[in-house]
């Protein structure tokens, strides 16, 4: 993988996890050999590896991505929540262990 291409692509996509996932998915498409999806979207790809082709496609804007909207995760409090029936009969342990 060409370090200069990685640096250019990381300026466009600052999150390394997203960049890795995009490149690896495109590499799998390029190496699968199945139809139009596996053809490179760049004109000159002579000595480039599949990863370099994927990075070049990202840099040239021939491949895009969408991130889903972030949904805040909230945790319910225990207030007002029904406990399972068998919990009512179990007494909490005391400090002595009895």
Backbone atoms as SQL, in Angstrom:
CREATE TABLE atoms (id INTEGER PRIMARY KEY, chain TEXT, resi INTEGER, resn TEXT, atom TEXT, x REAL, y REAL, z REAL);
INSERT INTO atoms VALUES
  (1, 'A', 1, 'UNK', 'N', 0.847, -1.163, 0.000),
  (2, 'A', 1, 'UNK', 'CA', 0.000, 0.000, 0.000),
  (3, 'A', 1, 'UNK', 'C', 0.898, 1.233, 0.000),
  (4, 'A', 2, 'UNK', 'N', 0.591, 2.145, -0.871),
  (5, 'A', 2, 'UNK', 'CA', 1.377, 3.349, -1.047),
  (6, 'A', 2, 'UNK', 'C', 1.094, 4.323, 0.104),
  (7, 'A', 3, 'UNK', 'N', 2.132, 4.721, 0.829),
  (8, 'A', 3, 'UNK', 'CA', 1.975, 5.604, 1.991),
  (9, 'A', 3, 'UNK', 'C', 1.462, 6.978, 1.603),
  (10, 'A', 4, 'UNK', 'N', 1.859, 7.480, 0.443),
  (11, 'A', 4, 'UNK', 'CA', 1.382, 8.793, -0.001),
  (12, 'A', 4, 'UNK', 'C', -0.121, 8.760, -0.274),
  (13, 'A', 5, 'UNK', 'N', -0.599, 7.669, -0.850),
  (14, 'A', 5, 'UNK', 'CA', -2.033, 7.536, -1.098),
  (15, 'A', 5, 'UNK', 'C', -2.815, 7.427, 0.212),
  (16, 'A', 6, 'UNK', 'N', -2.260, 6.713, 1.162),
  (17, 'A', 6, 'UNK', 'CA', -2.908, 6.583, 2.469),
  (18, 'A', 6, 'UNK', 'C', -3.008, 7.945, 3.147),
  (19, 'A', 7, 'UNK', 'N', -1.950, 8.732, 3.054),
  (20, 'A', 7, 'UNK', 'CA', -1.955, 10.060, 3.668),
  (21, 'A', 7, 'UNK', 'C', -2.999, 10.961, 3.014),
  (22, 'A', 8, 'UNK', 'N', -3.087, 10.939, 1.676),
  (23, 'A', 8, 'UNK', 'CA', -4.086, 11.754, 0.973),
  (24, 'A', 8, 'UNK', 'C', -5.504, 11.309, 1.327),
  (25, 'A', 9, 'UNK', 'N', -5.719, 10.006, 1.389),
  (26, 'A', 9, 'UNK', 'CA', -7.050, 9.497, 1.715),
  (27, 'A', 9, 'UNK', 'C', -7.428, 9.801, 3.157),
  (28, 'A', 10, 'UNK', 'N', -6.449, 9.779, 4.057),
  (29, 'A', 10, 'UNK', 'CA', -6.751, 10.070, 5.459),
  (30, 'A', 10, 'UNK', 'C', -7.066, 11.543, 5.683),
  (31, 'A', 11, 'UNK', 'N', -6.655, 12.416, 4.772),
  (32, 'A', 11, 'UNK', 'CA', -7.051, 13.816, 4.865),
  (33, 'A', 11, 'UNK', 'C', -8.523, 13.978, 4.481),
  (34, 'A', 12, 'UNK', 'N', -9.001, 13.139, 3.566),
  (35, 'A', 12, 'UNK', 'CA', -10.404, 13.185, 3.167),
  (36, 'A', 12, 'UNK', 'C', -11.302, 12.478, 4.181),
  (37, 'A', 13, 'UNK', 'N', -10.825, 11.366, 4.703),
  (38, 'A', 13, 'UNK', 'CA', -11.580, 10.564, 5.669),
  (39, 'A', 13, 'UNK', 'C', -10.721, 10.444, 6.919),
  (40, 'A', 14, 'UNK', 'N', -10.906, 11.342, 7.892),
  (41, 'A', 14, 'UNK', 'CA', -10.014, 11.378, 9.049),
  (42, 'A', 14, 'UNK', 'C', -10.163, 10.187, 10.001),
  (43, 'A', 15, 'UNK', 'N', -11.295, 9.524, 10.005),
  (44, 'A', 15, 'UNK', 'CA', -11.487, 8.387, 10.901),
  (45, 'A', 15, 'UNK', 'C', -10.817, 7.157, 10.295),
  (46, 'A', 16, 'UNK', 'N', -9.757, 6.639, 10.925),
  (47, 'A', 16, 'UNK', 'CA', -9.029, 5.505, 10.328),
  (48, 'A', 16, 'UNK', 'C', -9.868, 4.235, 10.228),
  (49, 'A', 17, 'UNK', 'N', -10.825, 4.053, 11.139),
  (50, 'A', 17, 'UNK', 'CA', -11.668, 2.859, 11.089),
  (51, 'A', 17, 'UNK', 'C', -12.561, 2.880, 9.851),
  (52, 'A', 18, 'UNK', 'N', -13.117, 4.032, 9.542),
  (53, 'A', 18, 'UNK', 'CA', -13.968, 4.169, 8.352),
  (54, 'A', 18, 'UNK', 'C', -13.124, 3.981, 7.100),
  (55, 'A', 19, 'UNK', 'N', -11.941, 4.576, 7.071),
  (56, 'A', 19, 'UNK', 'CA', -11.058, 4.451, 5.920),
  (57, 'A', 19, 'UNK', 'C', -10.682, 2.991, 5.671),
  (58, 'A', 20, 'UNK', 'N', -10.312, 2.279, 6.711),
  (59, 'A', 20, 'UNK', 'CA', -9.938, 0.877, 6.570),
  (60, 'A', 20, 'UNK', 'C', -11.106, 0.047, 6.060),
  (61, 'A', 21, 'UNK', 'N', -12.291, 0.297, 6.599),
  (62, 'A', 21, 'UNK', 'CA', -13.459, -0.464, 6.160),
  (63, 'A', 21, 'UNK', 'C', -13.804, -0.182, 4.702),
  (64, 'A', 22, 'UNK', 'N', -13.719, 1.077, 4.287),
  (65, 'A', 22, 'UNK', 'CA', -14.000, 1.415, 2.890),
  (66, 'A', 22, 'UNK', 'C', -13.007, 0.758, 1.941),
  (67, 'A', 23, 'UNK', 'N', -11.738, 0.874, 2.274),
  (68, 'A', 23, 'UNK', 'CA', -10.702, 0.313, 1.399),
  (69, 'A', 23, 'UNK', 'C', -10.811, -1.209, 1.356),
  (70, 'A', 24, 'UNK', 'N', -10.996, -1.843, 2.501),
  (71, 'A', 24, 'UNK', 'CA', -11.053, -3.308, 2.507),
  (72, 'A', 24, 'UNK', 'C', -12.277, -3.826, 1.758),
  (73, 'A', 25, 'UNK', 'N', -13.410, -3.133, 1.876),
  (74, 'A', 25, 'UNK', 'CA', -14.600, -3.560, 1.143),
  (75, 'A', 25, 'UNK', 'C', -14.385, -3.424, -0.364),
  (76, 'A', 26, 'UNK', 'N', -13.771, -2.310, -0.760),
  (77, 'A', 26, 'UNK', 'CA', -13.524, -2.104, -2.194),
  (78, 'A', 26, 'UNK', 'C', -12.487, -3.107, -2.712),
  (79, 'A', 27, 'UNK', 'N', -11.486, -3.432, -1.925),
  (80, 'A', 27, 'UNK', 'CA', -10.487, -4.437, -2.327),
  (81, 'A', 27, 'UNK', 'C', -11.165, -5.783, -2.549),
  (82, 'A', 28, 'UNK', 'N', -12.080, -6.147, -1.655),
  (83, 'A', 28, 'UNK', 'CA', -12.814, -7.407, -1.842),
  (84, 'A', 28, 'UNK', 'C', -13.614, -7.383, -3.138),
  (85, 'A', 29, 'UNK', 'N', -14.225, -6.232, -3.462),
  (86, 'A', 29, 'UNK', 'CA', -14.971, -6.120, -4.716),
  (87, 'A', 29, 'UNK', 'C', -14.046, -6.256, -5.912),
  (88, 'A', 30, 'UNK', 'N', -12.899, -5.596, -5.854),
  (89, 'A', 30, 'UNK', 'CA', -11.967, -5.629, -6.976),
  (90, 'A', 30, 'UNK', 'C', -11.383, -7.017, -7.202),
  (91, 'A', 31, 'UNK', 'N', -11.138, -7.747, -6.134),
  (92, 'A', 31, 'UNK', 'CA', -10.507, -9.059, -6.272),
  (93, 'A', 31, 'UNK', 'C', -11.501, -10.191, -6.487),
  (94, 'A', 32, 'UNK', 'N', -12.792, -9.900, -6.341),
  (95, 'A', 32, 'UNK', 'CA', -13.788, -10.967, -6.512),
  (96, 'A', 32, 'UNK', 'C', -13.941, -11.364, -7.975),
  (97, 'A', 33, 'UNK', 'N', -13.738, -10.423, -8.888),
  (98, 'A', 33, 'UNK', 'CA', -13.803, -10.731, -10.312),
  (99, 'A', 33, 'UNK', 'C', -15.195, -10.993, -10.833),
  (100, 'A', 34, 'UNK', 'N', -16.208, -10.395, -10.232),
  (101, 'A', 34, 'UNK', 'CA', -17.570, -10.666, -10.673),
  (102, 'A', 34, 'UNK', 'C', -18.272, -9.471, -11.265),
  (103, 'A', 35, 'UNK', 'N', -18.123, -9.235, -12.541),
  (104, 'A', 35, 'UNK', 'CA', -18.901, -8.220, -13.231),
  (105, 'A', 35, 'UNK', 'C', -18.390, -6.805, -13.112),
  (106, 'A', 36, 'UNK', 'N', -19.312, -5.851, -13.309),
  (107, 'A', 36, 'UNK', 'CA', -18.969, -4.431, -13.368),
  (108, 'A', 36, 'UNK', 'C', -18.482, -3.837, -12.070),
  (109, 'A', 37, 'UNK', 'N', -18.912, -4.389, -10.952),
  (110, 'A', 37, 'UNK', 'CA', -18.488, -3.854, -9.655),
  (111, 'A', 37, 'UNK', 'C', -17.006, -4.067, -9.438),
  (112, 'A', 38, 'UNK', 'N', -16.462, -5.116, -10.036),
  (113, 'A', 38, 'UNK', 'CA', -15.059, -5.443, -9.786),
  (114, 'A', 38, 'UNK', 'C', -14.100, -4.751, -10.742),
  (115, 'A', 39, 'UNK', 'N', -14.600, -3.909, -11.622),
  (116, 'A', 39, 'UNK', 'CA', -13.711, -3.166, -12.524),
  (117, 'A', 39, 'UNK', 'C', -13.231, -1.892, -11.842),
  (118, 'A', 40, 'UNK', 'N', -11.966, -1.566, -11.989),
  (119, 'A', 40, 'UNK', 'CA', -11.447, -0.327, -11.392),
  (120, 'A', 40, 'UNK', 'C', -12.118, 0.898, -12.010),
  (121, 'A', 41, 'UNK', 'N', -12.347, 1.908, -11.166),
  (122, 'A', 41, 'UNK', 'CA', -12.975, 3.144, -11.606),
  (123, 'A', 41, 'UNK', 'C', -11.947, 4.200, -12.004),
  (124, 'A', 42, 'UNK', 'N', -10.684, 3.850, -12.001),
  (125, 'A', 42, 'UNK', 'CA', -9.621, 4.765, -12.408),
  (126, 'A', 42, 'UNK', 'C', -9.086, 4.324, -13.766),
  (127, 'A', 43, 'UNK', 'N', -8.657, 5.307, -14.563),
  (128, 'A', 43, 'UNK', 'CA', -8.220, 5.013, -15.929),
  (129, 'A', 43, 'UNK', 'C', -6.898, 4.246, -15.951),
  (130, 'A', 44, 'UNK', 'N', -5.908, 4.746, -15.233),
  (131, 'A', 44, 'UNK', 'CA', -4.591, 4.114, -15.256),
  (132, 'A', 44, 'UNK', 'C', -4.368, 3.359, -13.948),
  (133, 'A', 45, 'UNK', 'N', -4.356, 2.062, -14.025),
  (134, 'A', 45, 'UNK', 'CA', -4.152, 1.250, -12.832),
  (135, 'A', 45, 'UNK', 'C', -3.098, 0.177, -13.079),
  (136, 'A', 46, 'UNK', 'N', -2.178, 0.443, -13.978),
  (137, 'A', 46, 'UNK', 'CA', -1.168, -0.515, -14.410),
  (138, 'A', 46, 'UNK', 'C', -0.527, -1.324, -13.313),
  (139, 'A', 47, 'UNK', 'N', 0.359, -0.739, -12.530),
  (140, 'A', 47, 'UNK', 'CA', 1.111, -1.479, -11.514),
  (141, 'A', 47, 'UNK', 'C', 0.539, -1.315, -10.115),
  (142, 'A', 48, 'UNK', 'N', -0.646, -0.766, -9.996),
  (143, 'A', 48, 'UNK', 'CA', -1.223, -0.529, -8.674),
  (144, 'A', 48, 'UNK', 'C', -1.840, -1.806, -8.114),
  (145, 'A', 49, 'UNK', 'N', -1.695, -1.966, -6.819),
  (146, 'A', 49, 'UNK', 'CA', -2.353, -3.087, -6.148),
  (147, 'A', 49, 'UNK', 'C', -3.838, -2.752, -5.971),
  (148, 'A', 50, 'UNK', 'N', -4.622, -3.723, -5.542),
  (149, 'A', 50, 'UNK', 'CA', -6.053, -3.490, -5.338),
  (150, 'A', 50, 'UNK', 'C', -6.286, -2.424, -4.269),
  (151, 'A', 51, 'UNK', 'N', -5.464, -2.418, -3.219),
  (152, 'A', 51, 'UNK', 'CA', -5.596, -1.414, -2.164),
  (153, 'A', 51, 'UNK', 'C', -5.270, -0.018, -2.693),
  (154, 'A', 52, 'UNK', 'N', -4.234, 0.092, -3.543),
  (155, 'A', 52, 'UNK', 'CA', -3.875, 1.387, -4.113),
  (156, 'A', 52, 'UNK', 'C', -4.957, 1.881, -5.075),
  (157, 'A', 53, 'UNK', 'N', -5.575, 0.968, -5.807),
  (158, 'A', 53, 'UNK', 'CA', -6.678, 1.355, -6.694),
  (159, 'A', 53, 'UNK', 'C', -7.843, 1.893, -5.865),
  (160, 'A', 54, 'UNK', 'N', -8.172, 1.203, -4.774),
  (161, 'A', 54, 'UNK', 'CA', -9.262, 1.653, -3.906),
  (162, 'A', 54, 'UNK', 'C', -8.957, 3.024, -3.303),
  (163, 'A', 55, 'UNK', 'N', -7.730, 3.233, -2.859),
  (164, 'A', 55, 'UNK', 'CA', -7.347, 4.538, -2.307),
  (165, 'A', 55, 'UNK', 'C', -7.421, 5.627, -3.372),
  (166, 'A', 56, 'UNK', 'N', -6.966, 5.320, -4.586),
  (167, 'A', 56, 'UNK', 'CA', -7.013, 6.298, -5.678),
  (168, 'A', 56, 'UNK', 'C', -8.458, 6.648, -6.013),
  (169, 'A', 57, 'UNK', 'N', -9.337, 5.666, -6.006),
  (170, 'A', 57, 'UNK', 'CA', -10.751, 5.928, -6.261),
  (171, 'A', 57, 'UNK', 'C', -11.339, 6.855, -5.205),
  (172, 'A', 58, 'UNK', 'N', -10.959, 6.661, -3.949),
  (173, 'A', 58, 'UNK', 'CA', -11.419, 7.550, -2.878),
  (174, 'A', 58, 'UNK', 'C', -10.894, 8.968, -3.072),
  (175, 'A', 59, 'UNK', 'N', -9.618, 9.088, -3.378),
  (176, 'A', 59, 'UNK', 'CA', -8.979, 10.396, -3.522),
  (177, 'A', 59, 'UNK', 'C', -9.586, 11.173, -4.689),
  (178, 'A', 60, 'UNK', 'N', -9.845, 10.472, -5.792),
  (179, 'A', 60, 'UNK', 'CA', -10.401, 11.128, -6.977),
  (180, 'A', 60, 'UNK', 'C', -11.902, 11.361, -6.875),
  (181, 'A', 61, 'UNK', 'N', -12.528, 10.908, -5.800),
  (182, 'A', 61, 'UNK', 'CA', -13.954, 11.128, -5.605),
  (183, 'A', 61, 'UNK', 'C', -14.838, 10.190, -6.410),
  (184, 'A', 62, 'UNK', 'N', -14.301, 9.097, -6.873),
  (185, 'A', 62, 'UNK', 'CA', -15.081, 8.142, -7.658),
  (186, 'A', 62, 'UNK', 'C', -15.821, 7.149, -6.768),
  (187, 'A', 63, 'UNK', 'N', -15.506, 7.162, -5.507),
  (188, 'A', 63, 'UNK', 'CA', -16.161, 6.288, -4.555),
  (189, 'A', 63, 'UNK', 'C', -16.528, 7.126, -3.340),
  (190, 'A', 64, 'UNK', 'N', -17.740, 7.016, -2.873),
  (191, 'A', 64, 'UNK', 'CA', -18.180, 7.787, -1.725),
  (192, 'A', 64, 'UNK', 'C', -18.674, 6.883, -0.616),
  (193, 'A', 65, 'UNK', 'N', -19.130, 7.494, 0.446),
  (194, 'A', 65, 'UNK', 'CA', -19.655, 6.749, 1.579),
  (195, 'A', 65, 'UNK', 'C', -20.622, 7.627, 2.342),
  (196, 'A', 66, 'UNK', 'N', -21.467, 7.002, 3.126),
  (197, 'A', 66, 'UNK', 'CA', -22.415, 7.695, 3.994),
  (198, 'A', 66, 'UNK', 'C', -22.319, 7.103, 5.387),
  (199, 'A', 67, 'UNK', 'N', -22.273, 7.959, 6.372),
  (200, 'A', 67, 'UNK', 'CA', -22.302, 7.486, 7.750),
  (201, 'A', 67, 'UNK', 'C', -23.719, 7.653, 8.278),
  (202, 'A', 68, 'UNK', 'N', -24.235, 6.664, 8.976),
  (203, 'A', 68, 'UNK', 'CA', -25.581, 6.825, 9.543),
  (204, 'A', 68, 'UNK', 'C', -25.562, 7.855, 10.658),
  (205, 'A', 69, 'UNK', 'N', -26.722, 8.434, 10.925),
  (206, 'A', 69, 'UNK', 'CA', -26.831, 9.396, 12.015),
  (207, 'A', 69, 'UNK', 'C', -26.580, 8.698, 13.344),
  (208, 'A', 70, 'UNK', 'N', -25.863, 9.383, 14.208),
  (209, 'A', 70, 'UNK', 'CA', -25.568, 8.821, 15.527),
  (210, 'A', 70, 'UNK', 'C', -26.806, 8.907, 16.404),
  (211, 'A', 71, 'UNK', 'N', -27.144, 7.811, 17.020),
  (212, 'A', 71, 'UNK', 'CA', -28.291, 7.763, 17.922),
  (213, 'A', 71, 'UNK', 'C', -27.746, 7.635, 19.333),
  (214, 'A', 72, 'UNK', 'N', -28.094, 8.576, 20.211),
  (215, 'A', 72, 'UNK', 'CA', -27.574, 8.479, 21.576),
  (216, 'A', 72, 'UNK', 'C', -28.158, 7.257, 22.277),
  (217, 'A', 73, 'UNK', 'N', -27.298, 6.552, 22.967),
  (218, 'A', 73, 'UNK', 'CA', -27.712, 5.373, 23.702),
  (219, 'A', 73, 'UNK', 'C', -28.041, 5.799, 25.119),
  (220, 'A', 74, 'UNK', 'N', -29.241, 5.484, 25.552),
  (221, 'A', 74, 'UNK', 'CA', -29.647, 5.832, 26.914),
  (222, 'A', 74, 'UNK', 'C', -29.911, 4.551, 27.685),
  (223, 'A', 75, 'UNK', 'N', -29.658, 4.617, 28.931),
  (224, 'A', 75, 'UNK', 'CA', -29.865, 3.465, 29.789),
  (225, 'A', 75, 'UNK', 'C', -31.031, 3.760, 30.714),
  (226, 'A', 76, 'UNK', 'N', -31.953, 2.831, 30.785),
  (227, 'A', 76, 'UNK', 'CA', -33.092, 3.026, 31.655),
  (228, 'A', 76, 'UNK', 'C', -32.657, 2.957, 33.103),
  (229, 'A', 77, 'UNK', 'N', -33.303, 3.770, 33.922),
  (230, 'A', 77, 'UNK', 'CA', -33.031, 3.666, 35.352),
  (231, 'A', 77, 'UNK', 'C', -33.900, 2.551, 35.914),
  (232, 'A', 78, 'UNK', 'N', -33.594, 2.116, 37.090),
  (233, 'A', 78, 'UNK', 'CA', -34.346, 1.040, 37.718),
  (234, 'A', 78, 'UNK', 'C', -35.665, 1.489, 38.311),
  (235, 'A', 79, 'UNK', 'N', -35.904, 2.801, 38.362),
  (236, 'A', 79, 'UNK', 'CA', -37.115, 3.322, 38.981),
  (237, 'A', 79, 'UNK', 'C', -38.332, 2.974, 38.134),
  (238, 'A', 80, 'UNK', 'N', -39.338, 2.460, 38.786),
  (239, 'A', 80, 'UNK', 'CA', -40.595, 2.162, 38.120),
  (240, 'A', 80, 'UNK', 'C', -40.558, 0.918, 37.247),
  (241, 'A', 81, 'UNK', 'N', -39.462, 0.192, 37.267),
  (242, 'A', 81, 'UNK', 'CA', -39.346, -1.000, 36.446),
  (243, 'A', 81, 'UNK', 'C', -39.841, -2.205, 37.243),
  (244, 'A', 82, 'UNK', 'N', -40.574, -3.067, 36.598),
  (245, 'A', 82, 'UNK', 'CA', -41.076, -4.264, 37.268),
  (246, 'A', 82, 'UNK', 'C', -39.944, -5.268, 37.427),
  (247, 'A', 83, 'UNK', 'N', -39.851, -5.814, 38.625),
  (248, 'A', 83, 'UNK', 'CA', -38.851, -6.840, 38.891),
  (249, 'A', 83, 'UNK', 'C', -39.465, -8.201, 38.596),
  (250, 'A', 84, 'UNK', 'N', -38.658, -9.162, 38.222),
  (251, 'A', 84, 'UNK', 'CA', -39.182, -10.521, 38.082),
  (252, 'A', 84, 'UNK', 'C', -39.746, -11.009, 39.411),
  (253, 'A', 85, 'UNK', 'N', -40.775, -11.859, 39.361),
  (254, 'A', 85, 'UNK', 'CA', -41.488, -12.290, 40.568),
  (255, 'A', 85, 'UNK', 'C', -40.582, -12.985, 41.574),
  (256, 'A', 86, 'UNK', 'N', -39.617, -13.768, 41.103),
  (257, 'A', 86, 'UNK', 'CA', -38.771, -14.497, 42.046),
  (258, 'A', 86, 'UNK', 'C', -37.784, -13.585, 42.770),
  (259, 'A', 87, 'UNK', 'N', -37.582, -12.377, 42.315),
  (260, 'A', 87, 'UNK', 'CA', -36.663, -11.464, 42.999),
  (261, 'A', 87, 'UNK', 'C', -37.238, -10.969, 44.313),
  (262, 'A', 88, 'UNK', 'N', -38.549, -10.902, 44.415),
  (263, 'A', 88, 'UNK', 'CA', -39.169, -10.376, 45.628),
  (264, 'A', 88, 'UNK', 'C', -38.897, -11.288, 46.826),
  (265, 'A', 89, 'UNK', 'N', -38.793, -12.592, 46.604),
  (266, 'A', 89, 'UNK', 'CA', -38.601, -13.517, 47.714),
  (267, 'A', 89, 'UNK', 'C', -37.134, -13.646, 48.121),
  (268, 'A', 90, 'UNK', 'N', -36.230, -13.175, 47.320),
  (269, 'A', 90, 'UNK', 'CA', -34.816, -13.280, 47.641),
  (270, 'A', 90, 'UNK', 'C', -34.396, -12.048, 48.428),
  (271, 'A', 91, 'UNK', 'N', -33.879, -12.272, 49.614),
  (272, 'A', 91, 'UNK', 'CA', -33.432, -11.138, 50.405),
  (273, 'A', 91, 'UNK', 'C', -31.982, -10.821, 50.052),
  (274, 'A', 92, 'UNK', 'N', -31.611, -9.571, 50.086),
  (275, 'A', 92, 'UNK', 'CA', -30.240, -9.224, 49.758),
  (276, 'A', 92, 'UNK', 'C', -29.279, -9.739, 50.826),
  (277, 'A', 93, 'UNK', 'N', -28.059, -10.081, 50.430),
  (278, 'A', 93, 'UNK', 'CA', -27.093, -10.593, 51.422),
  (279, 'A', 93, 'UNK', 'C', -26.709, -9.514, 52.421),
  (280, 'A', 94, 'UNK', 'N', -26.451, -9.941, 53.623),
  (281, 'A', 94, 'UNK', 'CA', -26.007, -9.010, 54.639),
  (282, 'A', 94, 'UNK', 'C', -24.493, -8.954, 54.667),
  (283, 'A', 95, 'UNK', 'N', -23.991, -8.115, 55.492),
  (284, 'A', 95, 'UNK', 'CA', -22.544, -7.927, 55.554),
  (285, 'A', 95, 'UNK', 'C', -21.831, -9.156, 56.111),
  (286, 'A', 96, 'UNK', 'N', -22.488, -9.893, 56.992),
  (287, 'A', 96, 'UNK', 'CA', -21.894, -11.079, 57.595),
  (288, 'A', 96, 'UNK', 'C', -21.928, -12.273, 56.642),
  (289, 'A', 97, 'UNK', 'N', -22.707, -12.179, 55.586),
  (290, 'A', 97, 'UNK', 'CA', -22.842, -13.291, 54.673),
  (291, 'A', 97, 'UNK', 'C', -24.051, -14.161, 54.997),
  (292, 'A', 98, 'UNK', 'N', -24.887, -13.752, 55.995),
  (293, 'A', 98, 'UNK', 'CA', -26.063, -14.537, 56.379),
  (294, 'A', 98, 'UNK', 'C', -27.314, -13.837, 55.986);
